[in-house]
């Protein structure tokens, strides 16, 4: 089953023209503690977004950038994929991943590296939560939750007080330090249950120290005012079935310009929180990454140039990219014709015996001038063709911008399936860039699913079997 499905997936992938990828490293928790690396690929066929999990490989080597790059090359070679057609790869912000894909030369990885939006947001918020006053308040809340989780009597009394005070009967929440969303839920639940918690601790004098101070509670309330609107973006760009990178520019613009914009009524602490998060988020994407984001957002008919900082620069970038793609198409078609002609033997011809006179004629001035003239004519034709291609692309962009924006909930790929013939040069750009995922969630889903495969009861499962089972789990169609 695995071999036949692998062959079928290989045929599906071959139908794509451009590819994007995600990858992640993780350690199994099923008892073996083996390190694995997962890899997913994303591409368009017939204007539908496709994604496949290709590998979940045992990775016992040191997790260096060189070893990650070597794994990447070996995997592409096994699947017969030319990495020249990789547009991007999205990973977490680990140093080894950044070094393997962001700082490598184009011969190692020619595409654009993107840091996962979810990780970028988590890092920015985590940095803000380390502000001393905020950190003290969060620690006091965490200490309170631990005090209740270790005491059955307090949890029992909490339920009684919740019922008596008509407060929702919910337990306090532990947070995971590395996940800001869980910290937000912990703080929010404490504020919701504050009255019931105070009532429980009031009857136990030895536990009064567990209750956060009034100053800490005020800090928690200010933190929640900022975190609450950000929570909606945690999973907003994690879909594998819908385009996501094109929405990243609008999302970042909303977060930075609206949610984190400093207002006159903001307290000093709120201003500090916003500035730290805003500065960190803005530094997470390189100049080249922002260019790709602008271009991708431009070819999404929901946004076009609405969120570009410099629309003229974005349009020029689109024209340059369209010309490159047209040149690549011409070269590939020429190579195909050359290969076809090389496989067809030429008809036999009679070659006259050269004479000293004919040799002199071949070296004559007329022959040299003919060669010079034909070269000049060929160059002029190429320049004329490039100018014609540029003017056609400019006309397409003008027409594209004149068309109305589609609704935000509409599918941009469906729109392009209806307008690709009308806008062929822009359609090639859309086909190349709209497959890029904004997050590395697809790879994270792989190790989450693999965790259910590598249960403690199956800790002896061999790594190659883990790869096969994970591959079947993600690629078998319902």
C-alpha positions as CSV (number, residue, x, y, z in Angstrom):
1,X,0.0,0.0,0.0
2,X,2.8,2.4,0.9
3,X,4.7,1.9,-2.3
4,X,1.6,2.3,-4.5
5,X,0.5,5.4,-2.7
6,X,4.0,6.9,-2.9
7,X,4.0,6.4,-6.6
8,X,0.5,8.0,-6.8
9,X,1.6,11.0,-4.7
10,X,4.7,11.4,-6.9
11,X,2.4,11.6,-10.0
12,X,0.3,14.3,-8.3
13,X,3.3,16.3,-7.4
14,X,4.6,16.2,-10.9
15,X,1.5,18.0,-12.1
16,X,2.6,21.1,-10.1
17,X,4.8,23.8,-11.5
18,X,6.0,25.6,-8.4
19,X,6.4,24.3,-4.8
20,X,6.5,25.6,-1.3
21,X,7.4,23.6,1.8
22,X,7.4,23.4,5.6
23,X,9.7,21.4,7.8
24,X,10.2,20.9,11.5
25,X,12.3,18.9,14.0
26,X,10.8,17.1,17.0
27,X,11.4,14.3,19.5
28,X,9.1,11.5,20.0
29,X,7.5,11.2,23.5
30,X,6.4,7.6,23.2
31,X,9.2,6.2,25.2
32,X,12.0,6.0,22.6
33,X,12.8,9.7,22.5
34,X,14.0,9.5,18.9
35,X,14.5,12.7,16.9
36,X,12.6,13.1,13.7
37,X,12.3,15.6,10.9
38,X,9.1,16.1,8.9
39,X,8.6,17.7,5.5
40,X,5.4,18.8,3.7
41,X,5.0,20.2,0.2
42,X,2.4,22.6,-1.1
43,X,1.5,23.4,-4.8
44,X,-1.3,24.2,-7.2
45,X,-3.0,22.0,-9.7
46,X,-5.9,23.2,-11.8
47,X,-6.1,26.2,-9.4
48,X,-6.6,24.0,-6.3
49,X,-4.2,24.1,-3.4
50,X,-2.6,20.7,-2.7
51,X,-0.5,19.6,0.2
52,X,1.3,16.3,0.9
53,X,3.4,15.0,3.8
54,X,6.5,13.5,2.0
55,X,8.7,12.4,4.9
56,X,8.9,11.8,8.6
57,X,12.5,10.7,8.9
58,X,14.5,9.5,11.8
59,X,17.2,12.2,12.3
60,X,19.9,10.9,14.7
61,X,22.6,13.3,13.3
62,X,23.4,16.6,14.9
63,X,20.7,19.1,14.1
64,X,23.1,21.4,12.2
65,X,22.2,23.6,9.2
66,X,24.5,21.5,7.0
67,X,22.8,18.2,8.0
68,X,19.3,19.7,7.5
69,X,20.3,21.0,4.0
70,X,21.7,17.5,3.2
71,X,18.4,15.9,4.3
72,X,16.5,18.4,2.1
73,X,18.6,17.6,-1.0
74,X,18.4,13.9,-0.5
75,X,14.7,14.0,-0.1
76,X,14.2,16.0,-3.2
77,X,16.4,13.6,-5.2
78,X,14.4,10.7,-3.9
79,X,11.2,12.3,-5.0
80,X,12.6,13.6,-8.3
81,X,11.8,17.2,-7.5
82,X,14.0,20.0,-8.9
83,X,14.7,22.5,-6.1
84,X,14.9,25.3,-8.7
85,X,11.1,25.2,-8.7
86,X,10.9,25.8,-4.9
87,X,9.5,29.2,-4.2
88,X,9.9,29.2,-0.4
89,X,10.1,27.1,2.8
90,X,8.5,28.0,6.1
91,X,10.0,26.9,9.4
92,X,10.2,28.0,13.0
93,X,12.8,30.5,14.0
94,X,15.4,28.1,15.3
95,X,19.0,29.2,14.4
96,X,19.8,26.0,12.5
97,X,16.7,26.3,10.3
98,X,17.4,30.0,9.5
99,X,21.0,29.1,8.7
100,X,20.0,26.2,6.5
101,X,17.5,28.1,4.4
102,X,17.7,31.9,5.0
103,X,21.4,32.5,4.9
104,X,22.4,29.8,2.4
105,X,23.4,30.7,-1.1
106,X,21.0,30.2,-4.0
107,X,22.7,26.9,-5.0
108,X,21.8,25.4,-1.6
109,X,18.2,26.7,-1.5
110,X,17.0,29.2,-4.2
111,X,13.7,30.1,-2.6
112,X,12.7,32.5,0.1
113,X,12.8,31.5,3.8
114,X,9.9,32.5,6.0
115,X,9.6,32.3,9.7
116,X,6.3,30.8,10.9
117,X,3.8,33.6,11.6
118,X,2.5,31.8,14.7
119,X,6.1,31.5,16.1
120,X,6.8,35.1,15.3
121,X,3.7,36.3,17.1
122,X,4.5,34.0,20.1
123,X,8.1,35.3,20.3
124,X,6.9,39.0,20.2
125,X,4.3,38.4,22.9
126,X,6.6,36.3,25.0
127,X,9.2,39.1,24.9
128,X,6.5,41.6,26.2
129,X,5.5,39.2,28.9
130,X,9.1,39.3,30.2
131,X,8.7,43.0,31.2
132,X,9.4,42.9,35.0
133,X,6.0,44.1,36.2
134,X,4.2,41.8,33.8
135,X,6.4,38.8,34.7
136,X,5.8,39.3,38.4
137,X,2.0,39.4,37.9
138,X,2.0,36.3,35.7
139,X,4.1,34.4,38.2
140,X,1.8,35.3,41.0
141,X,-1.2,34.0,39.0
142,X,0.7,30.8,38.2
143,X,1.6,30.3,41.8
144,X,-2.1,30.7,42.7
145,X,-3.1,28.1,40.1
146,X,-0.5,25.6,41.5
147,X,-1.8,26.2,45.0
148,X,-5.3,25.1,43.9
149,X,-4.1,22.2,41.7
150,X,-2.2,20.6,44.7
151,X,-5.1,20.8,47.1
152,X,-8.3,18.8,46.7
153,X,-9.9,20.7,49.5
154,X,-9.4,24.1,47.8
155,X,-10.8,22.7,44.5
156,X,-13.8,21.3,46.3
157,X,-14.4,24.7,48.1
158,X,-14.0,26.5,44.8
159,X,-16.9,24.5,43.3
160,X,-19.0,25.3,46.3
161,X,-18.3,29.1,46.1
162,X,-18.9,29.1,42.4
163,X,-22.3,27.7,42.9
164,X,-23.1,30.0,45.8
165,X,-21.9,33.1,43.9
166,X,-23.5,32.0,40.6
167,X,-20.1,32.0,38.9
168,X,-19.4,29.6,35.9
169,X,-18.2,26.3,37.4
170,X,-14.8,26.0,35.7
171,X,-11.4,24.9,36.9
172,X,-8.4,27.2,37.0
173,X,-6.0,26.7,34.0
174,X,-2.3,25.9,34.0
175,X,-0.3,27.7,31.3
176,X,2.5,26.3,29.2
177,X,5.4,28.8,29.5
178,X,6.3,28.5,25.8
179,X,2.7,29.1,24.5
180,X,1.4,32.6,25.1
181,X,-2.1,31.5,24.3
182,X,-2.2,29.3,27.3
183,X,-0.9,32.1,29.5
184,X,-3.7,34.3,28.2
185,X,-6.3,31.7,29.0
186,X,-4.8,31.2,32.5
187,X,-5.0,35.0,33.3
188,X,-8.5,35.2,31.8
189,X,-9.8,32.3,33.8
190,X,-8.4,33.8,37.0
191,X,-10.1,37.2,36.4
192,X,-13.4,35.3,35.7
193,X,-13.1,33.3,38.9
194,X,-11.5,36.0,41.0
195,X,-14.5,36.5,43.3
196,X,-14.9,32.7,44.0
197,X,-11.1,32.3,44.5
198,X,-11.0,35.2,47.0
199,X,-13.9,33.6,48.9
200,X,-12.1,30.3,49.2
201,X,-8.8,31.8,50.3
202,X,-10.6,34.1,52.8
203,X,-11.5,31.0,54.9
204,X,-7.9,29.7,55.0
205,X,-5.6,32.2,56.6
206,X,-2.5,30.2,55.8
207,X,-3.2,30.5,52.1
208,X,-3.7,34.3,51.9
209,X,-0.2,34.7,50.3
210,X,-1.5,32.8,47.2
211,X,-3.8,35.7,46.3
212,X,-2.2,38.1,43.8
213,X,-1.8,41.7,45.0
214,X,-4.1,44.4,43.7
215,X,-1.2,45.9,41.7
216,X,-0.7,42.5,40.0
217,X,-4.4,42.2,39.2
218,X,-4.3,45.6,37.6
219,X,-1.4,44.5,35.5
220,X,-3.1,41.3,34.5
221,X,-6.2,43.3,33.3
222,X,-4.1,45.6,31.2
223,X,-2.2,42.6,29.6
224,X,-5.5,40.9,28.8
225,X,-6.8,44.0,27.0
226,X,-3.9,43.6,24.5
227,X,-3.8,39.8,24.3
228,X,-7.5,39.3,23.7
229,X,-7.7,40.8,20.2
230,X,-4.4,39.0,19.3
231,X,-5.8,35.6,20.2
232,X,-8.0,35.5,17.1
233,X,-4.9,35.4,14.9
234,X,-3.3,32.3,16.5
235,X,-4.8,29.8,14.0
236,X,-6.1,32.3,11.4
237,X,-3.4,31.5,8.9
238,X,-2.9,27.8,9.6
239,X,-5.1,26.4,6.9
240,X,-3.6,23.9,4.4
241,X,-6.6,24.1,2.0
242,X,-6.7,27.9,1.5
243,X,-4.0,30.4,0.5
244,X,-2.5,32.1,3.5
245,X,0.7,34.1,2.8
246,X,-1.3,36.6,0.7
247,X,-3.3,37.4,3.9
248,X,-0.2,37.9,6.0
249,X,0.4,41.4,4.9
250,X,-3.1,42.6,5.8
251,X,-3.0,40.7,9.1
252,X,0.4,42.2,10.1
253,X,-0.8,45.7,9.0
254,X,-3.9,45.3,11.3
255,X,-1.9,44.1,14.2
256,X,0.9,46.7,14.0
257,X,-1.2,49.8,12.8
258,X,-4.4,49.1,14.8
259,X,-4.1,46.8,17.7
260,X,-0.5,47.8,18.7
261,X,-0.9,51.5,17.8
262,X,-0.3,53.7,20.9
263,X,-3.3,55.7,22.0
264,X,-3.5,58.8,24.2
265,X,-5.5,57.0,26.9
266,X,-2.9,54.1,27.2
267,X,-1.1,53.7,30.5
268,X,2.7,53.6,30.6
269,X,2.7,49.8,31.0
270,X,0.3,49.4,28.0
271,X,2.6,51.6,25.9
272,X,5.6,49.5,26.8
273,X,3.8,46.3,26.0
274,X,2.7,47.6,22.6
275,X,6.2,49.0,21.7
276,X,8.0,45.8,22.6
277,X,5.6,43.6,20.6
278,X,5.5,46.0,17.6
279,X,9.3,46.3,17.4
280,X,9.8,42.6,17.6
281,X,7.2,41.7,15.0
282,X,8.5,44.3,12.5
283,X,12.0,42.8,12.8
284,X,10.9,39.2,12.0
285,X,10.6,39.6,8.2
286,X,13.5,40.5,6.0
287,X,13.3,43.0,3.1
288,X,13.2,40.2,0.6
289,X,10.5,38.4,2.6
290,X,8.4,41.6,2.6
291,X,8.8,41.9,-1.2
292,X,7.4,38.4,-1.7
293,X,4.6,39.1,0.8
294,X,3.7,42.3,-1.1
295,X,3.8,40.5,-4.5
296,X,1.7,37.6,-3.1
297,X,-0.9,39.9,-1.6
298,X,-1.0,41.9,-4.9
299,X,-2.0,38.8,-7.0
300,X,-4.7,38.0,-4.5
301,X,-7.9,39.6,-5.9
302,X,-9.2,40.1,-2.3
303,X,-6.4,42.7,-1.6
304,X,-4.5,43.6,-4.8
305,X,-2.4,46.7,-3.8
306,X,-4.4,47.7,-0.8
307,X,-1.8,46.8,1.8
308,X,1.4,47.5,-0.1
309,X,3.7,50.2,1.4
310,X,4.8,51.2,-2.1
311,X,2.4,50.1,-4.8
312,X,4.6,51.3,-7.7
313,X,7.5,49.2,-6.4
314,X,5.2,46.2,-6.1
315,X,4.0,46.6,-9.6
316,X,7.5,46.9,-10.9
317,X,8.4,43.8,-9.0
318,X,5.5,42.0,-10.6
319,X,6.6,43.1,-14.1
320,X,10.2,41.9,-13.5
321,X,9.0,38.6,-12.1
322,X,6.6,38.1,-15.1
323,X,9.5,38.7,-17.5
324,X,11.7,36.2,-15.7
325,X,9.0,33.6,-15.8
326,X,8.3,34.2,-19.5
327,X,12.1,33.9,-20.2
328,X,12.2,30.6,-18.3
329,X,9.2,29.3,-20.3
330,X,10.9,30.2,-23.5
331,X,14.2,28.6,-22.5
332,X,12.4,25.4,-21.4
333,X,10.4,25.2,-24.6
334,X,13.6,25.8,-26.6
335,X,15.4,23.0,-24.6
336,X,12.5,20.7,-25.3
337,X,12.6,21.4,-29.0
338,X,16.4,20.9,-29.0
339,X,16.1,17.6,-27.2
340,X,13.4,16.5,-29.6
341,X,15.5,17.4,-32.7
342,X,18.5,15.7,-31.2
343,X,16.6,12.4,-30.8
344,X,15.6,12.5,-34.5
345,X,18.4,11.5,-36.8
346,X,19.0,14.0,-39.6
347,X,18.5,12.9,-43.2
348,X,21.6,11.8,-45.1
349,X,23.2,14.6,-47.0
350,X,25.9,14.6,-49.6
351,X,28.9,16.4,-48.4
352,X,31.2,17.6,-51.3
353,X,34.8,17.1,-50.9
354,X,36.2,20.5,-49.7
355,X,38.6,22.2,-51.9
356,X,41.1,25.0,-51.1
357,X,38.8,27.5,-52.9
358,X,35.6,26.5,-50.9
359,X,37.6,26.8,-47.6
360,X,38.6,30.3,-48.6
361,X,35.0,31.2,-49.4
362,X,33.9,30.0,-45.9
363,X,36.4,32.4,-44.4
364,X,35.3,35.3,-46.7
365,X,34.2,38.7,-45.5
366,X,30.7,38.0,-46.8
367,X,30.3,35.1,-44.4
368,X,31.5,37.1,-41.5
369,X,29.2,40.0,-42.3
370,X,26.3,37.6,-42.6
371,X,27.0,36.2,-39.1
372,X,27.3,39.7,-37.6
373,X,24.1,40.8,-39.2
374,X,22.1,37.8,-38.1
375,X,23.4,38.2,-34.5
376,X,22.4,41.9,-34.5
377,X,18.9,41.0,-35.8
378,X,18.5,38.2,-33.2
379,X,19.4,40.7,-30.4
380,X,17.0,43.3,-31.8
381,X,14.2,40.7,-31.9
382,X,14.9,39.6,-28.4
383,X,14.7,43.2,-27.2
384,X,11.5,43.8,-29.1
385,X,10.0,40.7,-27.6
386,X,11.0,41.7,-24.1
387,X,9.5,45.2,-24.7
388,X,6.3,43.6,-26.1
389,X,6.1,41.3,-23.1
390,X,6.6,44.2,-20.7
391,X,3.8,46.2,-22.3
392,X,1.4,43.3,-22.3
393,X,2.1,42.7,-18.6
394,X,1.6,46.4,-17.8
395,X,-1.7,46.3,-19.7
396,X,-2.8,43.2,-17.7
397,X,-2.0,44.9,-14.5
398,X,-4.0,48.0,-15.5
399,X,-7.0,45.7,-16.4
400,X,-6.5,43.7,-13.1
401,X,-6.6,46.8,-11.0
402,X,-9.7,48.0,-12.7
403,X,-11.6,44.9,-11.7
404,X,-13.5,45.0,-8.4
405,X,-12.1,43.4,-5.3
406,X,-13.7,40.1,-4.4
407,X,-15.1,39.4,-0.9
408,X,-12.7,38.5,1.9
409,X,-14.4,35.1,2.3
410,X,-14.2,34.3,-1.4
411,X,-11.6,31.9,-2.8
412,X,-8.9,33.7,-4.8
413,X,-7.9,30.5,-6.6
414,X,-11.4,30.1,-7.9
415,X,-11.3,33.7,-9.2
416,X,-8.0,32.9,-11.0
417,X,-9.5,29.8,-12.6
418,X,-12.0,32.1,-14.3
419,X,-9.6,34.9,-15.2
420,X,-6.3,33.0,-16.0
421,X,-6.9,33.2,-19.8
422,X,-7.7,36.9,-19.6
423,X,-4.6,37.7,-17.5
424,X,-2.1,35.0,-18.5
425,X,1.1,36.7,-17.3
426,X,-0.3,37.7,-13.9
427,X,-1.8,34.2,-13.7
428,X,1.7,32.7,-13.8
429,X,2.7,34.9,-10.8
430,X,-0.4,33.8,-8.9
431,X,0.3,30.1,-9.7
432,X,3.9,30.6,-8.4
433,X,3.3,32.5,-5.1
434,X,-0.2,31.6,-3.8
435,X,0.9,28.2,-2.8
436,X,3.2,29.5,0.0
437,X,2.0,28.8,3.6
438,X,2.3,31.5,6.2
439,X,3.0,29.1,9.0
440,X,4.8,25.8,9.7
441,X,1.6,24.3,11.2
442,X,1.4,21.6,8.5
443,X,4.7,20.1,9.8
444,X,3.6,20.6,13.4
445,X,0.4,18.6,12.5
446,X,2.7,15.8,11.3
447,X,4.5,15.4,14.6
448,X,1.2,15.7,16.5
449,X,-0.2,12.8,14.5
450,X,3.0,10.8,14.8
451,X,2.7,11.2,18.5
452,X,-0.5,9.1,18.3
453,X,1.4,6.5,16.3
454,X,4.4,6.4,18.6
455,X,2.5,5.5,21.8
456,X,4.4,4.2,24.8
457,X,2.9,0.8,24.0
458,X,4.6,1.0,20.6
459,X,7.9,2.4,21.6
460,X,9.7,-0.4,19.7
461,X,8.2,0.7,16.4
462,X,11.0,1.1,13.9
463,X,11.6,4.6,12.4
464,X,10.9,3.4,8.8
465,X,7.5,2.1,9.9
466,X,6.8,5.4,11.6
467,X,7.5,7.2,8.3
468,X,5.3,4.8,6.4
469,X,2.4,5.0,8.8
470,X,2.6,8.8,9.0
471,X,2.7,9.0,5.2
472,X,-0.4,6.8,4.9
473,X,-2.2,8.8,7.5
474,X,-1.8,12.1,5.7
475,X,-1.9,11.1,2.1
476,X,-4.7,8.5,1.9
477,X,-7.8,10.2,0.6
478,X,-11.0,9.7,2.4
